[in-house]
Amino acid sequence: MHGFAQFNSAFRATGAECPPEMACDVMRGEERVQLKLELSSPDGRAGALARVDLFHDAVGDDRGIDLREAYVDVGGRRISARLGRQVVTWGLGDLLFINDVFPKDWAAFLTGAPLEYLKFGSDAAKVGAYAGSLGAEAVITPVFAPDRAPAPDRLFFFDPMPAVTDRVRDRPGADFDNMQLAGRIYARLGRYEVASYVSKGFFGMPAGRPDRVVPTRLVFSYPRLQTYGGSVQGPLRAGVFSLEAGYYDSRDDPAGGNPAVENSQARWLAAYQFQPQEDLTLAFQYYGEVMRQYDAYQRTLPSGLPARDQVRQVTSLRVTQLRRHQTLRLNLFVMASPTDRDAYVNPSVRYNVTDELWLEAGANVFWGQERHTFFGQFEQNSGVFLVARYEF
Amino acid sequence: MRIRLALVVIAFVLTWAALPGGPRRLLAQAPAGADEIVARVQQAFYAPGKDMKARVTMTLISAGGDKRLRDLTMLRRNGTGGEQQYFIYFHQPGDVRGMTFLVLKYPRRDDDRWLFMPALNLVRRIAARDSAQSFVGSDFTYEHVSGRDLESDRHTVRGEEQRRGKACYIVESQAQAAAEYSRKVAWIDKATWLPVEELYYDVRGELFKEFTADEIREVGGHPTITKRTMKNAKTGHRTEVVFADVAYDVGIEAEIFSERYLREPPRRWIQ
């Protein structure tokens, strides 16, 4: 039995005037205990893991139990399966996701939670087949779980129709027809790794559909999505390069004429990381997405709503410096979009006071020329966060 | 064709003879065979058996006595042509518990390294800079853990003497490729071909690291350094390492050293 006790707080530093129902200057004031239990059969062929969080957040007097992961492993040499709630991550981006379509908790990320809380478990079965350096995995998620989107109780975000307060959610039901599938085939070829990905499921973020021309109600649903993609990674000079691409096939709006549903998209990523000196790592990323049927998008966009560009590009730089026998970590992450003219900056310092206790302080700073762009909409959420964790 | 080959050979011999200390070096080394000694050291220190499994505890001790523990299981497998594979599973401290680390090591080339972070279920390939990189924050570098190419240094035998109770060769190695040291002096036990002590000097010729083999045991027919210390002479920081439960030729499968097992650590080997 292992786990941790953690204190985590986050403060808005913009002095924004908040609506009455929003936690304003304090965005998070949370105590959390995680208990982790790991079991294994004597021959190592079977195992189980459970991670359970108990938490209380002074903001909103929010409390509860969060079953982060609970799964059973059955392993053979060629075939293995992991059944139950599990975090699945694949793809090569750093905070940029192309072929990783697994659920994400953007609300936790934006309110200063540790990075591991950006992902949460899928109730899924993962089956893998392996031969040498070749692997094939399928993840079957019977019941759809959407991303946890920013909510107005703590966060500012762009809302195209703030006047329409009657909102309902229409989640895909637990039908076989709505079962989500994701697959990956990967191989190591010499010093290079290649992978291809495919998925069938739903957009993680909802699309709001007004009930009529002068709307009185918004129905949020999760349109169907299929993705196809590939990636390659390998050594380049003294560093590592990564390339990833994917196609987002918007199945509920193939012609692109439905303004409530995301159009199909192609996404790509090129990245390079290297170590100019000991314990200093620089990592660059260039990411882009291009909307298909942009003409249809422009034609059907309701008047008064800001139009997105056809192409969105993002560049990022991460600088990580380790000091004091790797107990002190200085991190700076800068992400900026020349097309959206917005940016996200995340400096942080983490120090392992002892082997058991670490402290982290940092900031999430958002900036944008406009209030509707990806990072720009979060400008008023800019602030600082603090984490103190004792591991046992 | 033959003439061209002969010309190449002649050119090569002339070039080699013209190099500073070329033939002289070989003659000076001939009786003791510095390169041969170092090759034997590398075999005895970094590559005994077909594979190896050990529980490794590293204690990082600051000059003020502040201690940090790194507790890990290390699996090593020798590949073909001098390639090696390492798989590391971290047991302690808590913030790295369950992390796994894969290193594919090639002769005369940078390693390939991957790290798996369990909380995010994330495998990351890491840009490697071999020579001077500290291993998990300790006073040992990656090269201390997994070895350094023979050709990366110029080796010279400086004599023989008793050191730490063993009859030793004294071998001096001068860095020819990137290294954290400019010169290393090692006392090699003639019986086991293991270094019992090493002194590392920086570019200014000052001593900055001292390695000592504090306990050597025979495990499965292979003399093994089961306790070792690396001390930074300038800062006073030191790292003490204990290899426990060492076993050789246990049949670690080649496929363990793959992304699959980074994500699903092989319970059979890490318990």
Interface residues (C-beta under 8 A of the other chain):
Chain A: H2 F4 S40 S41 D43 G44 R45 G47 D73 G75 R77 S80 R82 Q86 V87 V88 T89 L115 E116 L118 K119 G128 Y130 G132 S133 G135 Y186 R188 R191 E193 Q233 P235 A238 G239 V240 S242 Q273 F274 Q275 Q277 E278 D279 T281 L322 H325 Q326 T327 N352 T354 D355 E356 W358 R389 E391 F392
Chain B: L60 S62 R68 L69 Q92 P93 G94 D95 R97 L104 D110 D112 M117 A119 L120 N121 L122 V123 R125 I126 A127 A128 R129 A132 Q133 S134 V136 G137 S138 H237 E253 A254 E255 S258 E259 R260 E264 P266 R267 R268 W269 Q271
